[in-house]
C-alpha cells in the first residue's frame, strides 16, 4: 500500500510536470506566432518604400545601391519571420500540408530557370538531370516541396565558389529522390547534425546560419520523407530529399484557378 501510494505521488508529479511543459511550449508558440505577425507589417512597408525609391529615375546610383541593401535586408528578415511562424505552427500541431495535383516537370523547370541565371552570375555550372520515368502529374504539396528545393539549391549556389551544382531527380515507382550536389567547401562530420538546428553555424561558417534547413527537414518529415546530407570537407556536399509522391494517372482536364476557396470545384 505504501508503494502504491508513492507511485501515485510520482504519477501526479509527472503529470503536473507534463502540463507545465506543454503550457510553456504553447506559450512559446503563441509568442513566436504573434511576434512573426507583428513584424510583417513594418517589414512590408520598408520593403515597399525601398522598391518604390529604387525605381525613381532621379535617384543617384549611390542611393540606389543603399536602397537595394535596405530592400534585401528587409526581405531576409521577412523570410525569417515566415520561417519562425512555420516552426511555431509545426510545434503547436497546427501546420497542415495541402497535397494537390501538381505538374512535376513544370515545377522543376521553374526551379531550374530560377537558379540557372544565379549560377551563371557566379561563374559556376548548373546541371539538371532526370533518372527513371518522371511522372507528369503527382499528388503532393507543391508549395512546400518547392520551399525545400529552393532552400537546398539556394544554399548550394551561395556557398559554391567554383565548380558546379547538380540537381538530380531519381524516380523509382512512387518514391522520388531529389539530390542537390555541389563542389563547395563541404561540411565536417561533427557539424552534419548542427546545420539542421536553428541559427547554428558550422566551424567554417558556410551553412546552417538561419532557419532554412530546420524548416526543410521538418517539412520533409511531415511529408513522410527524409532529408539527409553527405559531405566531405573540401570536396563539396550532397543533400538528398527522399519523398513519396503518388502518381496521378488520370489528371483533371482543367486546373483549379482558386483551389484555396472552400467549396470551389
Backbone torsions as a table, in degrees:
resi	resn	phi	psi	omega
1	UNK	NA	-38.2	179.2
2	UNK	-64.9	-41.7	179.1
3	UNK	-65.3	-40.5	178.1
4	UNK	-61.5	-42.1	178.2
5	UNK	-62.8	-40.6	179.9
6	UNK	-66.7	-40.1	176.9
7	UNK	-62.4	-38.6	178.0
8	UNK	-61.9	-41.8	177.9
9	UNK	-63.5	-42.4	-179.7
10	UNK	-63.4	-43.5	179.2
11	UNK	-61.6	-41.9	178.9
12	UNK	-65.3	-38.7	179.2
13	UNK	-65.9	-41.7	178.7
14	UNK	-64.8	-41.3	178.7
15	UNK	-63.0	-41.4	179.0
16	UNK	-65.0	-42.5	178.4
17	UNK	-63.3	-38.6	178.1
18	UNK	-63.1	-43.7	179.9
19	UNK	-64.7	-38.6	178.0
20	UNK	-64.1	-44.0	-179.7
21	UNK	-64.3	-42.8	179.1
22	UNK	-65.0	-38.5	178.3
23	UNK	-64.9	-41.6	178.6
24	UNK	-65.6	-40.5	179.0
25	UNK	-64.8	-41.1	178.9
26	UNK	-65.4	-41.1	178.6
27	UNK	-62.8	-40.8	178.9
28	UNK	-63.9	-44.6	-179.4
29	UNK	-62.6	-40.8	178.7
30	UNK	-65.0	-41.1	178.9
31	UNK	-62.1	-45.8	-179.6
32	UNK	-63.7	-41.1	179.6
33	UNK	-64.7	-45.1	179.8
34	UNK	-65.4	-41.4	-179.7
35	UNK	-63.7	-44.1	179.1
36	UNK	-60.9	-42.7	-179.5
37	UNK	-64.6	-42.2	-177.8
38	UNK	-69.0	-28.5	-179.3
39	UNK	-74.8	-26.4	-173.3
40	UNK	-64.0	-41.2	-176.3
41	UNK	-62.4	-53.6	178.8
42	UNK	-66.1	-33.7	179.7
43	UNK	-66.8	-40.8	177.3
44	UNK	-62.6	-36.6	177.5
45	UNK	-66.3	-43.8	179.7
46	UNK	-61.7	-47.2	-178.7
47	UNK	-64.2	-42.6	-178.5
48	UNK	-62.5	-47.5	-179.8
49	UNK	-67.8	-33.5	176.5
50	UNK	-64.8	-41.4	178.4
51	UNK	-64.3	-42.9	179.5
52	UNK	-62.9	-43.2	-178.9
53	UNK	-67.9	-34.6	178.4
54	UNK	-63.1	-34.2	-177.8
55	UNK	-80.8	-6.3	-179.4
56	UNK	-66.3	117.8	-177.5
57	UNK	-65.7	-21.3	-178.9
58	UNK	-87.1	-3.3	-178.3
59	UNK	-72.9	130.2	178.8
60	UNK	-67.8	156.2	-177.7
61	UNK	-56.2	-39.6	-178.7
62	UNK	-63.7	-40.8	179.0
63	UNK	-66.8	-36.6	178.8
64	UNK	-60.5	-43.9	-179.5
65	UNK	-65.2	-37.0	178.0
66	UNK	-68.2	-39.4	177.5
67	UNK	-65.5	-34.9	178.2
68	UNK	-64.4	-40.0	177.1
69	UNK	-62.6	-43.2	179.0
70	UNK	-61.9	-46.0	-178.7
71	UNK	-63.0	-47.4	-178.5
72	UNK	-65.2	-37.5	177.4
73	UNK	-65.1	-41.5	177.3
74	UNK	-63.6	-40.9	178.5
75	UNK	-64.5	-36.7	177.7
76	UNK	-65.2	-44.1	178.5
77	UNK	-64.7	-36.8	178.5
78	UNK	-65.3	-38.1	176.7
79	UNK	-63.5	-42.5	177.5
80	UNK	-62.4	-40.3	178.7
81	UNK	-62.3	-41.5	177.4
82	UNK	-63.9	-42.0	179.8
83	UNK	-64.4	-41.5	178.3
84	UNK	-61.7	-41.0	178.8
85	UNK	-64.3	-40.4	178.3
86	UNK	-62.8	-44.1	179.4
87	UNK	-63.0	-42.7	179.5
88	UNK	-62.1	-41.0	179.8
89	UNK	-67.6	-38.8	179.0
90	UNK	-65.7	-45.6	-179.3
91	UNK	-65.5	-32.3	-179.9
92	UNK	-82.5	-3.2	-179.6
93	UNK	73.4	19.6	-177.6
94	UNK	-106.0	3.1	-179.2
95	UNK	-85.2	129.5	-178.4
96	UNK	-127.3	129.2	172.2
97	UNK	-74.2	153.5	179.2
98	UNK	-125.1	75.5	-179.5
99	UNK	-67.5	132.0	179.1
100	UNK	-140.9	173.4	175.3
101	UNK	-71.8	125.2	-175.1
102	UNK	-128.4	135.9	172.7
103	UNK	-82.1	98.2	-172.5
104	UNK	-62.8	-46.0	178.8
105	UNK	-58.7	-39.4	179.5
106	UNK	-65.6	-42.3	179.7
107	UNK	-61.1	-45.5	-178.7
108	UNK	-68.3	-37.0	177.7
109	UNK	-62.6	-40.2	177.7
110	UNK	-62.2	-40.9	179.2
111	UNK	-65.6	-43.0	179.5
112	UNK	-62.7	-44.0	179.0
113	UNK	-66.1	-24.6	179.1
114	UNK	-74.4	-39.4	-171.3
115	UNK	-100.7	-19.0	-179.6
116	UNK	-60.9	-43.0	176.5
117	UNK	-63.2	-35.7	178.8
118	UNK	-64.0	-41.6	177.6
119	UNK	-64.7	-40.9	179.4
120	UNK	-63.5	-37.6	178.5
121	UNK	-63.2	-31.2	178.8
122	UNK	-87.5	-6.4	179.6
123	UNK	77.9	26.1	178.0
124	UNK	-116.9	159.5	-179.1
125	UNK	-81.8	157.3	176.8
126	UNK	-140.1	119.3	-178.1
127	UNK	-118.3	144.5	177.1
128	UNK	-127.1	119.4	-175.5
129	UNK	-127.0	142.6	177.0
130	UNK	-123.1	127.5	176.9
131	UNK	-114.8	136.3	-178.2
132	UNK	83.5	-168.5	-178.8
133	UNK	-95.4	112.3	179.2
134	UNK	-80.4	119.6	-179.3
135	UNK	-66.4	141.7	178.4
136	UNK	-72.5	-41.1	-178.8
137	UNK	-129.5	131.7	177.3
138	UNK	-131.9	165.4	177.7
139	UNK	-110.2	112.6	-178.5
140	UNK	-166.3	164.7	174.0
141	UNK	-78.6	95.3	-175.1
142	UNK	-61.4	-35.4	-179.7
143	UNK	-62.7	-44.3	-177.3
144	UNK	-75.2	-33.8	174.7
145	UNK	-62.6	-43.7	177.2
146	UNK	-61.9	-39.3	-179.7
147	UNK	-59.8	-42.4	179.3
148	UNK	-65.9	-49.1	-176.7
149	UNK	-66.7	-36.4	177.1
150	UNK	-62.1	-41.2	178.9
151	UNK	-64.1	-45.5	-178.3
152	UNK	-66.1	-44.9	-179.8
153	UNK	-68.3	-39.4	179.0
154	UNK	-62.4	-43.3	178.0
155	UNK	-64.8	-42.9	-177.7
156	UNK	-60.1	-45.6	-179.8
157	UNK	-70.6	-38.5	-177.6
158	UNK	-61.5	-41.2	-172.7
159	UNK	-101.0	8.1	176.5
160	UNK	-103.3	114.8	-178.2
161	UNK	-89.9	-28.6	-179.2
162	UNK	-150.1	151.5	179.6
163	UNK	108.1	-127.8	-175.7
164	UNK	-157.2	164.4	173.2
165	UNK	-121.8	132.1	-176.4
166	UNK	-123.4	123.7	173.4
167	UNK	-102.2	119.3	-179.3
168	UNK	-119.6	133.2	176.8
169	UNK	-116.7	114.5	-177.8
170	UNK	-111.1	113.9	-175.2
171	UNK	-103.2	120.5	175.8
172	UNK	-128.1	101.0	-174.3
173	UNK	55.9	-121.6	-177.6
174	UNK	-99.0	1.6	177.0
175	UNK	-98.9	125.7	-178.1
176	UNK	-117.6	132.9	178.9
177	UNK	-110.8	116.6	174.6
178	UNK	-98.1	127.9	179.9
179	UNK	-123.9	128.2	176.0
180	UNK	-117.3	107.9	-175.8
181	UNK	-113.2	136.8	179.5
182	UNK	-131.4	170.5	177.3
183	UNK	-113.6	36.8	-179.3
184	UNK	-78.7	-163.5	-175.6
185	UNK	-71.8	-14.4	179.0
186	UNK	81.8	173.8	-177.0
187	UNK	-130.9	134.3	178.2
188	UNK	-67.7	152.5	-178.7
189	UNK	-59.2	-36.7	-179.0
190	UNK	-69.5	-15.9	-177.8
191	UNK	-102.1	-1.8	-173.9
192	UNK	-57.4	-49.2	-177.8
193	UNK	-77.2	-26.9	-178.2
194	UNK	-65.0	-31.8	-175.7
195	UNK	-68.6	-16.5	178.3
196	UNK	-92.7	1.9	176.9
197	UNK	-93.9	148.8	-177.9
198	UNK	-61.7	130.8	172.4
199	UNK	56.9	36.6	175.4
200	UNK	-100.4	143.6	179.8
201	UNK	-119.9	138.8	177.9
202	UNK	-74.4	171.2	-177.9
203	UNK	-63.4	-29.0	177.7
204	UNK	-96.3	-0.1	173.5
205	UNK	66.7	38.1	-176.2
206	UNK	-114.6	-2.4	-178.3
207	UNK	-159.1	161.7	173.6
208	UNK	72.4	33.9	-177.5
209	UNK	-95.8	2.9	-179.2
210	UNK	-141.6	-140.0	-177.8
211	UNK	-114.7	-1.8	-172.8
212	UNK	-58.5	-51.3	-178.1
213	UNK	-69.8	-31.9	176.1
214	UNK	-61.8	-48.7	178.6
215	UNK	-63.2	-42.0	-177.9
216	UNK	-59.7	-44.8	-179.5
217	UNK	-68.2	-41.2	178.5
218	UNK	-61.4	-42.5	179.4
219	UNK	-65.7	-41.0	178.9
220	UNK	-60.7	-41.4	179.8
221	UNK	-67.9	-37.7	177.4
222	UNK	-64.2	-31.0	178.2
223	UNK	-78.8	-2.4	-177.4
224	UNK	82.3	15.1	180.0
225	UNK	-111.5	-161.1	179.3
226	UNK	-149.1	149.9	177.1
227	UNK	-122.3	122.7	-177.9
228	UNK	-133.7	170.4	-179.3
229	UNK	-144.6	142.1	172.3
230	UNK	-124.4	131.2	-174.3
231	UNK	-149.9	148.5	175.1
232	UNK	-128.3	120.3	179.8
233	UNK	-53.9	127.9	-179.6
234	UNK	86.8	-8.3	-177.0
235	UNK	-123.7	3.2	176.5
236	UNK	100.9	179.1	-176.7
237	UNK	-134.5	158.9	177.0
238	UNK	-136.8	110.0	176.8
239	UNK	-93.7	134.0	-176.5
240	UNK	-125.7	124.8	176.7
241	UNK	-111.7	116.2	178.4
242	UNK	-109.3	124.0	-174.9
243	UNK	-145.9	147.5	178.6
244	UNK	-89.5	122.8	-179.6
245	UNK	-129.3	97.8	179.2
246	UNK	-62.1	135.4	179.2
247	UNK	-78.3	138.5	175.2
248	UNK	-95.2	106.3	-174.0
249	UNK	-81.1	-24.0	178.4
250	UNK	-124.9	78.8	-177.6
251	UNK	-65.7	156.7	177.6
252	UNK	-67.2	149.2	-178.0
253	UNK	-70.2	-32.6	-178.4
254	UNK	-125.7	152.5	179.1
255	UNK	-85.6	146.7	174.9
256	UNK	-75.2	123.5	-178.4
257	UNK	-77.8	-38.1	-178.3
258	UNK	-130.5	70.3	-175.2
259	UNK	-69.1	-16.5	-177.7
260	UNK	-77.7	-16.1	-175.8
261	UNK	-77.1	124.3	179.9
262	UNK	-65.6	130.6	-179.4
263	UNK	92.6	-5.3	-179.6
264	UNK	-71.3	139.6	175.9
265	UNK	-118.5	NA	NA
